[in-house]
Amino acid sequence: MMAAGRGLILENAELTSVEAADVLNVSRPFLIKLLEDNVLPHRKVGKHGRVRMEDVLAYRAKIGREREAVLDQLAKDA
């Protein structure tokens, strides 16, 4: 449900890398690369990364807007 953008979102909810990758519909290695490149803010809990749900959803919205802009430009150029 979270990946589809539905469901209850708790304020300050934190996701594991697997959960965050599922929400973004990307592989876990791809998500880890985003974390290592500081594209997504995160914190370490022991050896494991945690990402705030709010940051994951903001990143997903940003990527969606960028994708729409590129598609609009392609349609305009065609």
Secondary structure by P-SEA (a helix, b strand, c coil): ccccccccccccccccaaaaaaaacccaaaaaaaaaaccccccccccbbbbbaaaaaaaaaaaaaaaaaaaaaaaaac
